Amino acid sequence: MVNAPGVFHSLVGDMLCQKSGTFALMWAVDKNAVVKCGLRSKPGFNCIPLAASMGGGGHAARLGGFKMPFQRLPELLGGSLTAAAPAVTT
């Protein structure tokens, strides 16, 4: 997991999921205090169920993402993030 601007999610995500062996999660906080999370995974590992459990989605099994309120960032960073609260819209 890494804090990275959205423009770098693909590049950084691909590098990190190769290191992790499964998937990577990149996050950034936007100007509206919404945490935008991007997921990238290696072939054979489907990250879409994780994105969906947080109210997000994805495509091609290897690319996903979700949004959450800034107040939930400590859960993400602490490794205790649970299923989605109501969706964040912006």
PDB file of N, CA, C and O in Angstrom:
ATOM      1  N   MET A   1       0.849  -1.160   0.000  1.00  0.00           N
ATOM      2  CA  MET A   1       0.000   0.000   0.000  1.00  0.00           C
ATOM      3  C   MET A   1       0.899   1.228   0.000  1.00  0.00           C
ATOM      4  O   MET A   1       1.916   1.286   0.691  1.00  0.00           O
ATOM      5  N   VAL A   2       0.485   2.215  -0.806  1.00  0.00           N
ATOM      6  CA  VAL A   2       1.278   3.427  -0.904  1.00  0.00           C
ATOM      7  C   VAL A   2       0.375   4.625  -1.205  1.00  0.00           C
ATOM      8  O   VAL A   2      -0.632   4.502  -1.903  1.00  0.00           O
ATOM      9  N   ASN A   3       0.752   5.774  -0.669  1.00  0.00           N
ATOM     10  CA  ASN A   3       0.068   7.024  -0.983  1.00  0.00           C
ATOM     11  C   ASN A   3       0.709   7.550  -2.260  1.00  0.00           C
ATOM     12  O   ASN A   3       1.885   7.913  -2.272  1.00  0.00           O
ATOM     13  N   ALA A   4      -0.080   7.588  -3.339  1.00  0.00           N
ATOM     14  CA  ALA A   4       0.442   8.056  -4.626  1.00  0.00           C
ATOM     15  C   ALA A   4      -0.660   8.764  -5.390  1.00  0.00           C
ATOM     16  O   ALA A   4      -1.814   8.339  -5.343  1.00  0.00           O
ATOM     17  N   PRO A   5      -0.323   9.843  -6.096  1.00  0.00           N
ATOM     18  CA  PRO A   5      -1.336  10.505  -6.912  1.00  0.00           C
ATOM     19  C   PRO A   5      -1.908   9.536  -7.949  1.00  0.00           C
ATOM     20  O   PRO A   5      -1.220   8.636  -8.430  1.00  0.00           O
ATOM     21  N   GLY A   6      -3.185   9.746  -8.278  1.00  0.00           N
ATOM     22  CA  GLY A   6      -3.871   8.855  -9.200  1.00  0.00           C
ATOM     23  C   GLY A   6      -3.161   8.655 -10.528  1.00  0.00           C
ATOM     24  O   GLY A   6      -3.239   7.574 -11.112  1.00  0.00           O
ATOM     25  N   VAL A   7      -2.476   9.670 -11.013  1.00  0.00           N
ATOM     26  CA  VAL A   7      -1.783   9.565 -12.289  1.00  0.00           C
ATOM     27  C   VAL A   7      -0.697   8.476 -12.264  1.00  0.00           C
ATOM     28  O   VAL A   7      -0.303   7.975 -13.317  1.00  0.00           O
ATOM     29  N   PHE A   8      -0.217   8.112 -11.081  1.00  0.00           N
ATOM     30  CA  PHE A   8       0.826   7.101 -10.956  1.00  0.00           C
ATOM     31  C   PHE A   8       0.311   5.727 -10.534  1.00  0.00           C
ATOM     32  O   PHE A   8       1.106   4.799 -10.387  1.00  0.00           O
ATOM     33  N   HIS A   9      -0.994   5.575 -10.336  1.00  0.00           N
ATOM     34  CA  HIS A   9      -1.532   4.313  -9.826  1.00  0.00           C
ATOM     35  C   HIS A   9      -1.179   3.111 -10.700  1.00  0.00           C
ATOM     36  O   HIS A   9      -0.841   2.054 -10.167  1.00  0.00           O
ATOM     37  N   SER A  10      -1.247   3.240 -11.998  1.00  0.00           N
ATOM     38  CA  SER A  10      -0.938   2.094 -12.865  1.00  0.00           C
ATOM     39  C   SER A  10       0.535   1.712 -12.765  1.00  0.00           C
ATOM     40  O   SER A  10       0.864   0.548 -12.534  1.00  0.00           O
ATOM     41  N   LEU A  11       1.409   2.682 -12.937  1.00  0.00           N
ATOM     42  CA  LEU A  11       2.845   2.410 -12.904  1.00  0.00           C
ATOM     43  C   LEU A  11       3.286   1.869 -11.550  1.00  0.00           C
ATOM     44  O   LEU A  11       3.910   0.810 -11.470  1.00  0.00           O
ATOM     45  N   VAL A  12       2.961   2.595 -10.492  1.00  0.00           N
ATOM     46  CA  VAL A  12       3.364   2.184  -9.142  1.00  0.00           C
ATOM     47  C   VAL A  12       2.671   0.873  -8.760  1.00  0.00           C
ATOM     48  O   VAL A  12       3.289  -0.008  -8.164  1.00  0.00           O
ATOM     49  N   GLY A  13       1.385   0.749  -9.106  1.00  0.00           N
ATOM     50  CA  GLY A  13       0.645  -0.472  -8.787  1.00  0.00           C
ATOM     51  C   GLY A  13       1.242  -1.703  -9.426  1.00  0.00           C
ATOM     52  O   GLY A  13       1.360  -2.748  -8.787  1.00  0.00           O
ATOM     53  N   ASP A  14       1.623  -1.581 -10.695  1.00  0.00           N
ATOM     54  CA  ASP A  14       2.237  -2.725 -11.370  1.00  0.00           C
ATOM     55  C   ASP A  14       3.547  -3.129 -10.703  1.00  0.00           C
ATOM     56  O   ASP A  14       3.816  -4.317 -10.531  1.00  0.00           O
ATOM     57  N   MET A  15       4.361  -2.147 -10.327  1.00  0.00           N
ATOM     58  CA  MET A  15       5.635  -2.456  -9.660  1.00  0.00           C
ATOM     59  C   MET A  15       5.396  -3.104  -8.294  1.00  0.00           C
ATOM     60  O   MET A  15       6.054  -4.084  -7.946  1.00  0.00           O
ATOM     61  N   LEU A  16       4.455  -2.556  -7.523  1.00  0.00           N
ATOM     62  CA  LEU A  16       4.208  -3.089  -6.179  1.00  0.00           C
ATOM     63  C   LEU A  16       3.571  -4.469  -6.195  1.00  0.00           C
ATOM     64  O   LEU A  16       3.912  -5.310  -5.363  1.00  0.00           O
ATOM     65  N   CYS A  17       2.659  -4.721  -7.118  1.00  0.00           N
ATOM     66  CA  CYS A  17       2.034  -6.054  -7.116  1.00  0.00           C
ATOM     67  C   CYS A  17       3.044  -7.112  -7.552  1.00  0.00           C
ATOM     68  O   CYS A  17       2.927  -8.269  -7.149  1.00  0.00           O
ATOM     69  N   GLN A  18       4.024  -6.746  -8.360  1.00  0.00           N
ATOM     70  CA  GLN A  18       5.085  -7.700  -8.695  1.00  0.00           C
ATOM     71  C   GLN A  18       5.900  -8.045  -7.447  1.00  0.00           C
ATOM     72  O   GLN A  18       6.280  -9.198  -7.245  1.00  0.00           O
ATOM     73  N   LYS A  19       6.163  -7.043  -6.618  1.00  0.00           N
ATOM     74  CA  LYS A  19       6.918  -7.270  -5.375  1.00  0.00           C
ATOM     75  C   LYS A  19       6.107  -8.065  -4.359  1.00  0.00           C
ATOM     76  O   LYS A  19       6.644  -8.939  -3.679  1.00  0.00           O
ATOM     77  N   SER A  20       4.799  -7.759  -4.254  1.00  0.00           N
ATOM     78  CA  SER A  20       3.972  -8.418  -3.239  1.00  0.00           C
ATOM     79  C   SER A  20       3.612  -9.841  -3.643  1.00  0.00           C
ATOM     80  O   SER A  20       3.386 -10.702  -2.793  1.00  0.00           O
ATOM     81  N   GLY A  21       3.562 -10.077  -4.940  1.00  0.00           N
ATOM     82  CA  GLY A  21       3.174 -11.399  -5.422  1.00  0.00           C
ATOM     83  C   GLY A  21       1.691 -11.523  -5.706  1.00  0.00           C
ATOM     84  O   GLY A  21       1.263 -12.498  -6.323  1.00  0.00           O
ATOM     85  N   THR A  22       0.892 -10.548  -5.266  1.00  0.00           N
ATOM     86  CA  THR A  22      -0.545 -10.620  -5.503  1.00  0.00           C
ATOM     87  C   THR A  22      -1.107  -9.295  -5.996  1.00  0.00           C
ATOM     88  O   THR A  22      -1.416  -9.161  -7.180  1.00  0.00           O
ATOM     89  N   PHE A  23      -1.246  -8.304  -5.099  1.00  0.00           N
ATOM     90  CA  PHE A  23      -1.846  -7.041  -5.497  1.00  0.00           C
ATOM     91  C   PHE A  23      -1.241  -5.875  -4.729  1.00  0.00           C
ATOM     92  O   PHE A  23      -0.520  -6.047  -3.747  1.00  0.00           O
ATOM     93  N   ALA A  24      -1.567  -4.677  -5.221  1.00  0.00           N
ATOM     94  CA  ALA A  24      -1.122  -3.442  -4.571  1.00  0.00           C
ATOM     95  C   ALA A  24      -2.315  -2.514  -4.428  1.00  0.00           C
ATOM     96  O   ALA A  24      -3.247  -2.550  -5.232  1.00  0.00           O
ATOM     97  N   LEU A  25      -2.275  -1.690  -3.404  1.00  0.00           N
ATOM     98  CA  LEU A  25      -3.312  -0.688  -3.178  1.00  0.00           C
ATOM     99  C   LEU A  25      -2.625   0.670  -3.107  1.00  0.00           C
ATOM    100  O   LEU A  25      -1.715   0.879  -2.304  1.00  0.00           O
ATOM    101  N   MET A  26      -3.074   1.589  -3.959  1.00  0.00           N
ATOM    102  CA  MET A  26      -2.574   2.946  -3.965  1.00  0.00           C
ATOM    103  C   MET A  26      -3.706   3.857  -3.516  1.00  0.00           C
ATOM    104  O   MET A  26      -4.861   3.636  -3.878  1.00  0.00           O
ATOM    105  N   TRP A  27      -3.388   4.866  -2.738  1.00  0.00           N
ATOM    106  CA  TRP A  27      -4.431   5.769  -2.259  1.00  0.00           C
ATOM    107  C   TRP A  27      -3.955   7.209  -2.319  1.00  0.00           C
ATOM    108  O   TRP A  27      -2.760   7.501  -2.277  1.00  0.00           O
ATOM    109  N   ALA A  28      -4.932   8.095  -2.418  1.00  0.00           N
ATOM    110  CA  ALA A  28      -4.674   9.532  -2.399  1.00  0.00           C
ATOM    111  C   ALA A  28      -5.938  10.213  -1.889  1.00  0.00           C
ATOM    112  O   ALA A  28      -7.047   9.725  -2.106  1.00  0.00           O
ATOM    113  N   VAL A  29      -5.764  11.339  -1.214  1.00  0.00           N
ATOM    114  CA  VAL A  29      -6.885  12.115  -0.703  1.00  0.00           C
ATOM    115  C   VAL A  29      -7.107  13.291  -1.647  1.00  0.00           C
ATOM    116  O   VAL A  29      -6.178  14.042  -1.942  1.00  0.00           O
ATOM    117  N   ASP A  30      -8.350  13.448  -2.122  1.00  0.00           N
ATOM    118  CA  ASP A  30      -8.624  14.554  -3.035  1.00  0.00           C
ATOM    119  C   ASP A  30      -8.999  15.828  -2.274  1.00  0.00           C
ATOM    120  O   ASP A  30      -9.040  15.829  -1.044  1.00  0.00           O
ATOM    121  N   LYS A  31      -9.268  16.889  -2.992  1.00  0.00           N
ATOM    122  CA  LYS A  31      -9.550  18.195  -2.382  1.00  0.00           C
ATOM    123  C   LYS A  31     -10.839  18.211  -1.579  1.00  0.00           C
ATOM    124  O   LYS A  31     -11.061  19.131  -0.791  1.00  0.00           O
ATOM    125  N   ASN A  32     -11.701  17.203  -1.766  1.00  0.00           N
ATOM    126  CA  ASN A  32     -12.961  17.106  -1.020  1.00  0.00           C
ATOM    127  C   ASN A  32     -12.859  16.153   0.172  1.00  0.00           C
ATOM    128  O   ASN A  32     -13.879  15.755   0.736  1.00  0.00           O
ATOM    129  N   ALA A  33     -11.638  15.786   0.558  1.00  0.00           N
ATOM    130  CA  ALA A  33     -11.382  14.866   1.672  1.00  0.00           C
ATOM    131  C   ALA A  33     -11.961  13.476   1.410  1.00  0.00           C
ATOM    132  O   ALA A  33     -12.421  12.797   2.327  1.00  0.00           O
ATOM    133  N   VAL A  34     -11.928  13.070   0.147  1.00  0.00           N
ATOM    134  CA  VAL A  34     -12.336  11.714  -0.227  1.00  0.00           C
ATOM    135  C   VAL A  34     -11.065  10.929  -0.524  1.00  0.00           C
ATOM    136  O   VAL A  34     -10.202  11.391  -1.271  1.00  0.00           O
ATOM    137  N   VAL A  35     -10.954   9.747   0.061  1.00  0.00           N
ATOM    138  CA  VAL A  35      -9.812   8.878  -0.196  1.00  0.00           C
ATOM    139  C   VAL A  35     -10.149   8.031  -1.414  1.00  0.00           C
ATOM    140  O   VAL A  35     -11.125   7.281  -1.409  1.00  0.00           O
ATOM    141  N   LYS A  36      -9.343   8.155  -2.445  1.00  0.00           N
ATOM    142  CA  LYS A  36      -9.518   7.373  -3.664  1.00  0.00           C
ATOM    143  C   LYS A  36      -8.464   6.270  -3.663  1.00  0.00           C
ATOM    144  O   LYS A  36      -7.264   6.539  -3.611  1.00  0.00           O
ATOM    145  N   CYS A  37      -8.934   5.028  -3.720  1.00  0.00           N
ATOM    146  CA  CYS A  37      -8.040   3.877  -3.684  1.00  0.00           C
ATOM    147  C   CYS A  37      -8.060   3.162  -5.022  1.00  0.00           C
ATOM    148  O   CYS A  37      -9.124   2.908  -5.587  1.00  0.00           O
ATOM    149  N   GLY A  38      -6.891   2.845  -5.519  1.00  0.00           N
ATOM    150  CA  GLY A  38      -6.757   2.077  -6.747  1.00  0.00           C
ATOM    151  C   GLY A  38      -6.121   0.740  -6.433  1.00  0.00           C
ATOM    152  O   GLY A  38      -5.228   0.654  -5.589  1.00  0.00           O
ATOM    153  N   LEU A  39      -6.576  -0.301  -7.107  1.00  0.00           N
ATOM    154  CA  LEU A  39      -6.045  -1.650  -6.916  1.00  0.00           C
ATOM    155  C   LEU A  39      -5.465  -2.156  -8.229  1.00  0.00           C
ATOM    156  O   LEU A  39      -6.055  -1.953  -9.290  1.00  0.00           O
ATOM    157  N   ARG A  40      -4.326  -2.805  -8.161  1.00  0.00           N
ATOM    158  CA  ARG A  40      -3.716  -3.463  -9.305  1.00  0.00           C
ATOM    159  C   ARG A  40      -3.257  -4.828  -8.834  1.00  0.00           C
ATOM    160  O   ARG A  40      -2.752  -4.966  -7.720  1.00  0.00           O
ATOM    161  N   SER A  41      -3.430  -5.846  -9.679  1.00  0.00           N
ATOM    162  CA  SER A  41      -3.000  -7.181  -9.275  1.00  0.00           C
ATOM    163  C   SER A  41      -2.260  -7.889 -10.399  1.00  0.00           C
ATOM    164  O   SER A  41      -2.331  -7.501 -11.565  1.00  0.00           O
ATOM    165  N   LYS A  42      -1.558  -8.928 -10.014  1.00  0.00           N
ATOM    166  CA  LYS A  42      -0.870  -9.769 -10.978  1.00  0.00           C
ATOM    167  C   LYS A  42      -1.906 -10.645 -11.682  1.00  0.00           C
ATOM    168  O   LYS A  42      -2.980 -10.894 -11.134  1.00  0.00           O
ATOM    169  N   PRO A  43      -1.594 -11.111 -12.880  1.00  0.00           N
ATOM    170  CA  PRO A  43      -2.504 -12.061 -13.542  1.00  0.00           C
ATOM    171  C   PRO A  43      -2.775 -13.254 -12.619  1.00  0.00           C
ATOM    172  O   PRO A  43      -1.866 -13.772 -11.971  1.00  0.00           O
ATOM    173  N   GLY A  44      -4.013 -13.669 -12.573  1.00  0.00           N
ATOM    174  CA  GLY A  44      -4.380 -14.810 -11.725  1.00  0.00           C
ATOM    175  C   GLY A  44      -4.906 -14.418 -10.358  1.00  0.00           C
ATOM    176  O   GLY A  44      -5.424 -15.266  -9.631  1.00  0.00           O
ATOM    177  N   PHE A  45      -4.783 -13.142  -9.991  1.00  0.00           N
ATOM    178  CA  PHE A  45      -5.322 -12.665  -8.717  1.00  0.00           C
ATOM    179  C   PHE A  45      -6.391 -11.632  -9.018  1.00  0.00           C
ATOM    180  O   PHE A  45      -6.099 -10.592  -9.609  1.00  0.00           O
ATOM    181  N   ASN A  46      -7.614 -11.902  -8.622  1.00  0.00           N
ATOM    182  CA  ASN A  46      -8.746 -11.031  -8.928  1.00  0.00           C
ATOM    183  C   ASN A  46      -8.953 -10.035  -7.790  1.00  0.00           C
ATOM    184  O   ASN A  46      -9.321 -10.431  -6.684  1.00  0.00           O
ATOM    185  N   CYS A  47      -8.723  -8.750  -8.045  1.00  0.00           N
ATOM    186  CA  CYS A  47      -8.886  -7.720  -7.019  1.00  0.00           C
ATOM    187  C   CYS A  47     -10.286  -7.099  -7.022  1.00  0.00           C
ATOM    188  O   CYS A  47     -10.590  -6.276  -6.159  1.00  0.00           O
ATOM    189  N   ILE A  48     -11.137  -7.476  -7.970  1.00  0.00           N
ATOM    190  CA  ILE A  48     -12.472  -6.889  -8.076  1.00  0.00           C
ATOM    191  C   ILE A  48     -13.337  -7.184  -6.839  1.00  0.00           C
ATOM    192  O   ILE A  48     -14.041  -6.278  -6.393  1.00  0.00           O
ATOM    193  N   PRO A  49     -13.327  -8.389  -6.262  1.00  0.00           N
ATOM    194  CA  PRO A  49     -14.140  -8.618  -5.060  1.00  0.00           C
ATOM    195  C   PRO A  49     -13.790  -7.671  -3.906  1.00  0.00           C
ATOM    196  O   PRO A  49     -14.678  -7.246  -3.168  1.00  0.00           O
ATOM    197  N   LEU A  50     -12.517  -7.341  -3.747  1.00  0.00           N
ATOM    198  CA  LEU A  50     -12.122  -6.391  -2.705  1.00  0.00           C
ATOM    199  C   LEU A  50     -12.709  -5.015  -3.002  1.00  0.00           C
ATOM    200  O   LEU A  50     -13.284  -4.380  -2.118  1.00  0.00           O
ATOM    201  N   ALA A  51     -12.567  -4.554  -4.233  1.00  0.00           N
ATOM    202  CA  ALA A  51     -13.132  -3.254  -4.612  1.00  0.00           C
ATOM    203  C   ALA A  51     -14.642  -3.244  -4.419  1.00  0.00           C
ATOM    204  O   ALA A  51     -15.196  -2.275  -3.900  1.00  0.00           O
ATOM    205  N   ALA A  52     -15.306  -4.310  -4.831  1.00  0.00           N
ATOM    206  CA  ALA A  52     -16.766  -4.394  -4.708  1.00  0.00           C
ATOM    207  C   ALA A  52     -17.204  -4.384  -3.250  1.00  0.00           C
ATOM    208  O   ALA A  52     -18.236  -3.800  -2.918  1.00  0.00           O
ATOM    209  N   SER A  53     -16.434  -5.020  -2.381  1.00  0.00           N
ATOM    210  CA  SER A  53     -16.805  -5.059  -0.959  1.00  0.00           C
ATOM    211  C   SER A  53     -16.745  -3.670  -0.330  1.00  0.00           C
ATOM    212  O   SER A  53     -17.330  -3.433   0.727  1.00  0.00           O
ATOM    213  N   MET A  54     -16.039  -2.761  -0.982  1.00  0.00           N
ATOM    214  CA  MET A  54     -15.921  -1.388  -0.493  1.00  0.00           C
ATOM    215  C   MET A  54     -16.805  -0.433  -1.274  1.00  0.00           C
ATOM    216  O   MET A  54     -16.672   0.784  -1.146  1.00  0.00           O
ATOM    217  N   GLY A  55     -17.705  -0.974  -2.082  1.00  0.00           N
ATOM    218  CA  GLY A  55     -18.618  -0.137  -2.844  1.00  0.00           C
ATOM    219  C   GLY A  55     -18.062   0.348  -4.168  1.00  0.00           C
ATOM    220  O   GLY A  55     -18.645   1.221  -4.810  1.00  0.00           O
ATOM    221  N   GLY A  56     -16.935  -0.217  -4.577  1.00  0.00           N
ATOM    222  CA  GLY A  56     -16.310   0.185  -5.839  1.00  0.00           C
ATOM    223  C   GLY A  56     -16.505  -0.859  -6.908  1.00  0.00           C
ATOM    224  O   GLY A  56     -17.489  -1.599  -6.900  1.00  0.00           O
ATOM    225  N   GLY A  57     -15.572  -0.917  -7.819  1.00  0.00           N
ATOM    226  CA  GLY A  57     -15.668  -1.865  -8.923  1.00  0.00           C
ATOM    227  C   GLY A  57     -14.359  -1.934  -9.664  1.00  0.00           C
ATOM    228  O   GLY A  57     -13.316  -1.513  -9.163  1.00  0.00           O
ATOM    229  N   GLY A  58     -14.427  -2.469 -10.862  1.00  0.00           N
ATOM    230  CA  GLY A  58     -13.218  -2.592 -11.656  1.00  0.00           C
ATOM    231  C   GLY A  58     -13.493  -3.292 -12.961  1.00  0.00           C
ATOM    232  O   GLY A  58     -14.641  -3.470 -13.368  1.00  0.00           O
ATOM    233  N   HIS A  59     -12.414  -3.687 -13.610  1.00  0.00           N
ATOM    234  CA  HIS A  59     -12.526  -4.397 -14.870  1.00  0.00           C
ATOM    235  C   HIS A  59     -11.296  -5.256 -15.079  1.00  0.00           C
ATOM    236  O   HIS A  59     -10.258  -5.040 -14.454  1.00  0.00           O
ATOM    237  N   ALA A  60     -11.420  -6.210 -15.943  1.00  0.00           N
ATOM    238  CA  ALA A  60     -10.318  -7.101 -16.319  1.00  0.00           C
ATOM    239  C   ALA A  60      -9.715  -7.862 -15.134  1.00  0.00           C
ATOM    240  O   ALA A  60      -8.582  -8.336 -15.223  1.00  0.00           O
ATOM    241  N   ALA A  61     -10.441  -7.983 -14.050  1.00  0.00           N
ATOM    242  CA  ALA A  61     -10.016  -8.706 -12.843  1.00  0.00           C
ATOM    243  C   ALA A  61      -8.776  -8.126 -12.179  1.00  0.00           C
ATOM    244  O   ALA A  61      -8.569  -8.329 -10.982  1.00  0.00           O
ATOM    245  N   ARG A  62      -7.957  -7.415 -12.926  1.00  0.00           N
ATOM    246  CA  ARG A  62      -6.687  -6.919 -12.388  1.00  0.00           C
ATOM    247  C   ARG A  62      -6.712  -5.451 -11.982  1.00  0.00           C
ATOM    248  O   ARG A  62      -5.753  -4.965 -11.383  1.00  0.00           O
ATOM    249  N   LEU A  63      -7.794  -4.734 -12.296  1.00  0.00           N
ATOM    250  CA  LEU A  63      -7.846  -3.296 -12.025  1.00  0.00           C
ATOM    251  C   LEU A  63      -9.130  -2.967 -11.285  1.00  0.00           C
ATOM    252  O   LEU A  63     -10.221  -3.314 -11.738  1.00  0.00           O
ATOM    253  N   GLY A  64      -9.002  -2.309 -10.165  1.00  0.00           N
ATOM    254  CA  GLY A  64     -10.197  -1.947  -9.407  1.00  0.00           C
ATOM    255  C   GLY A  64      -9.951  -0.699  -8.600  1.00  0.00           C
ATOM    256  O   GLY A  64      -8.843  -0.163  -8.560  1.00  0.00           O
ATOM    257  N   GLY A  65     -11.006  -0.250  -7.958  1.00  0.00           N
ATOM    258  CA  GLY A  65     -10.864   0.915  -7.114  1.00  0.00           C
ATOM    259  C   GLY A  65     -12.125   1.191  -6.330  1.00  0.00           C
ATOM    260  O   GLY A  65     -13.189   0.639  -6.608  1.00  0.00           O
ATOM    261  N   PHE A  66     -11.985   2.054  -5.347  1.00  0.00           N
ATOM    262  CA  PHE A  66     -13.120   2.459  -4.523  1.00  0.00           C
ATOM    263  C   PHE A  66     -12.791   3.788  -3.862  1.00  0.00           C
ATOM    264  O   PHE A  66     -11.636   4.213  -3.824  1.00  0.00           O
ATOM    265  N   LYS A  67     -13.821   4.431  -3.347  1.00  0.00           N
ATOM    266  CA  LYS A  67     -13.676   5.686  -2.617  1.00  0.00           C
ATOM    267  C   LYS A  67     -14.218   5.503  -1.212  1.00  0.00           C
ATOM    268  O   LYS A  67     -15.097   4.675  -0.971  1.00  0.00           O
ATOM    269  N   MET A  68     -13.686   6.282  -0.296  1.00  0.00           N
ATOM    270  CA  MET A  68     -14.181   6.240   1.078  1.00  0.00           C
ATOM    271  C   MET A  68     -13.936   7.596   1.727  1.00  0.00           C
ATOM    272  O   MET A  68     -13.091   8.365   1.267  1.00  0.00           O
ATOM    273  N   PRO A  69     -14.677   7.890   2.798  1.00  0.00           N
ATOM    274  CA  PRO A  69     -14.464   9.159   3.492  1.00  0.00           C
ATOM    275  C   PRO A  69     -13.099   9.201   4.176  1.00  0.00           C
ATOM    276  O   PRO A  69     -12.577   8.174   4.610  1.00  0.00           O
ATOM    277  N   PHE A  70     -12.540  10.378   4.263  1.00  0.00           N
ATOM    278  CA  PHE A  70     -11.250  10.586   4.904  1.00  0.00           C
ATOM    279  C   PHE A  70     -11.209  10.017   6.322  1.00  0.00           C
ATOM    280  O   PHE A  70     -10.163   9.551   6.775  1.00  0.00           O
ATOM    281  N   GLN A  71     -12.342  10.054   7.022  1.00  0.00           N
ATOM    282  CA  GLN A  71     -12.397   9.573   8.400  1.00  0.00           C
ATOM    283  C   GLN A  71     -12.049   8.084   8.511  1.00  0.00           C
ATOM    284  O   GLN A  71     -11.694   7.613   9.592  1.00  0.00           O
ATOM    285  N   ARG A  72     -12.148   7.347   7.414  1.00  0.00           N
ATOM    286  CA  ARG A  72     -11.831   5.917   7.443  1.00  0.00           C
ATOM    287  C   ARG A  72     -10.368   5.619   7.122  1.00  0.00           C
ATOM    288  O   ARG A  72      -9.946   4.464   7.166  1.00  0.00           O
ATOM    289  N   LEU A  73      -9.591   6.657   6.799  1.00  0.00           N
ATOM    290  CA  LEU A  73      -8.188   6.447   6.456  1.00  0.00           C
ATOM    291  C   LEU A  73      -7.404   5.726   7.552  1.00  0.00           C
ATOM    292  O   LEU A  73      -6.594   4.859   7.222  1.00  0.00           O
ATOM    293  N   PRO A  74      -7.601   6.038   8.847  1.00  0.00           N
ATOM    294  CA  PRO A  74      -6.868   5.287   9.877  1.00  0.00           C
ATOM    295  C   PRO A  74      -7.135   3.773   9.829  1.00  0.00           C
ATOM    296  O   PRO A  74      -6.240   2.975  10.108  1.00  0.00           O
ATOM    297  N   GLU A  75      -8.359   3.384   9.477  1.00  0.00           N
ATOM    298  CA  GLU A  75      -8.662   1.954   9.332  1.00  0.00           C
ATOM    299  C   GLU A  75      -7.827   1.342   8.215  1.00  0.00           C
ATOM    300  O   GLU A  75      -7.257   0.263   8.378  1.00  0.00           O
ATOM    301  N   LEU A  76      -7.756   2.030   7.085  1.00  0.00           N
ATOM    302  CA  LEU A  76      -6.984   1.538   5.949  1.00  0.00           C
ATOM    303  C   LEU A  76      -5.516   1.403   6.328  1.00  0.00           C
ATOM    304  O   LEU A  76      -4.904   0.359   6.103  1.00  0.00           O
ATOM    305  N   LEU A  77      -4.957   2.459   6.900  1.00  0.00           N
ATOM    306  CA  LEU A  77      -3.534   2.452   7.250  1.00  0.00           C
ATOM    307  C   LEU A  77      -3.215   1.473   8.368  1.00  0.00           C
ATOM    308  O   LEU A  77      -2.105   0.944   8.434  1.00  0.00           O
ATOM    309  N   GLY A  78      -4.182   1.228   9.247  1.00  0.00           N
ATOM    310  CA  GLY A  78      -3.979   0.290  10.347  1.00  0.00           C
ATOM    311  C   GLY A  78      -4.262  -1.158   9.988  1.00  0.00           C
ATOM    312  O   GLY A  78      -4.071  -2.053  10.812  1.00  0.00           O
ATOM    313  N   GLY A  79      -4.717  -1.396   8.760  1.00  0.00           N
ATOM    314  CA  GLY A  79      -4.983  -2.767   8.325  1.00  0.00           C
ATOM    315  C   GLY A  79      -6.270  -3.345   8.880  1.00  0.00           C
ATOM    316  O   GLY A  79      -6.441  -4.563   8.909  1.00  0.00           O
ATOM    317  N   SER A  80      -7.182  -2.480   9.324  1.00  0.00           N
ATOM    318  CA  SER A  80      -8.420  -2.978   9.911  1.00  0.00           C
ATOM    319  C   SER A  80      -9.659  -2.530   9.132  1.00  0.00           C
ATOM    320  O   SER A  80     -10.754  -2.459   9.691  1.00  0.00           O
ATOM    321  N   LEU A  81      -9.488  -2.232   7.856  1.00  0.00           N
ATOM    322  CA  LEU A  81     -10.602  -1.767   7.019  1.00  0.00           C
ATOM    323  C   LEU A  81     -11.601  -2.897   6.800  1.00  0.00           C
ATOM    324  O   LEU A  81     -11.238  -4.000   6.394  1.00  0.00           O
ATOM    325  N   THR A  82     -12.876  -2.594   7.079  1.00  0.00           N
ATOM    326  CA  THR A  82     -13.936  -3.575   6.906  1.00  0.00           C
ATOM    327  C   THR A  82     -14.841  -3.142   5.756  1.00  0.00           C
ATOM    328  O   THR A  82     -14.623  -2.098   5.141  1.00  0.00           O
ATOM    329  N   ALA A  83     -15.838  -3.939   5.480  1.00  0.00           N
ATOM    330  CA  ALA A  83     -16.750  -3.679   4.352  1.00  0.00           C
ATOM    331  C   ALA A  83     -17.236  -2.246   4.345  1.00  0.00           C
ATOM    332  O   ALA A  83     -17.201  -1.542   5.354  1.00  0.00           O
ATOM    333  N   ALA A  84     -17.683  -1.847   3.197  1.00  0.00           N
ATOM    334  CA  ALA A  84     -18.027  -0.457   2.907  1.00  0.00           C
ATOM    335  C   ALA A  84     -19.121   0.102   3.809  1.00  0.00           C
ATOM    336  O   ALA A  84     -20.110  -0.552   4.138  1.00  0.00           O
ATOM    337  N   ALA A  85     -18.881   1.333   4.179  1.00  0.00           N
ATOM    338  CA  ALA A  85     -19.939   2.174   4.732  1.00  0.00           C
ATOM    339  C   ALA A  85     -20.676   2.730   3.514  1.00  0.00           C
ATOM    340  O   ALA A  85     -20.310   2.393   2.388  1.00  0.00           O
ATOM    341  N   PRO A  86     -21.681   3.551   3.691  1.00  0.00           N
ATOM    342  CA  PRO A  86     -22.368   4.120   2.534  1.00  0.00           C
ATOM    343  C   PRO A  86     -21.390   4.757   1.553  1.00  0.00           C
ATOM    344  O   PRO A  86     -20.389   5.348   1.955  1.00  0.00           O
ATOM    345  N   ALA A  87     -21.685   4.633   0.285  1.00  0.00           N
ATOM    346  CA  ALA A  87     -20.801   5.118  -0.790  1.00  0.00           C
ATOM    347  C   ALA A  87     -20.567   6.617  -0.704  1.00  0.00           C
ATOM    348  O   ALA A  87     -21.435   7.376  -0.272  1.00  0.00           O
ATOM    349  N   VAL A  88     -19.392   7.022  -1.118  1.00  0.00           N
ATOM    350  CA  VAL A  88     -19.026   8.429  -1.203  1.00  0.00           C
ATOM    351  C   VAL A  88     -19.233   8.857  -2.641  1.00  0.00           C
ATOM    352  O   VAL A  88     -18.753   8.198  -3.563  1.00  0.00           O
ATOM    353  N   THR A  89     -19.937   9.947  -2.835  1.00  0.00           N
ATOM    354  CA  THR A  89     -20.150  10.450  -4.185  1.00  0.00           C
ATOM    355  C   THR A  89     -19.527  11.823  -4.321  1.00  0.00           C
ATOM    356  O   THR A  89     -19.642  12.660  -3.426  1.00  0.00           O
ATOM    357  N   THR A  90     -18.870  12.049  -5.439  1.00  0.00           N
ATOM    358  CA  THR A  90     -18.284  13.367  -5.712  1.00  0.00           C
ATOM    359  C   THR A  90     -18.423  13.681  -7.175  1.00  0.00           C
ATOM    360  O   THR A  90     -17.995  14.745  -7.621  1.00  0.00           O
TER     361      THR A  90
END
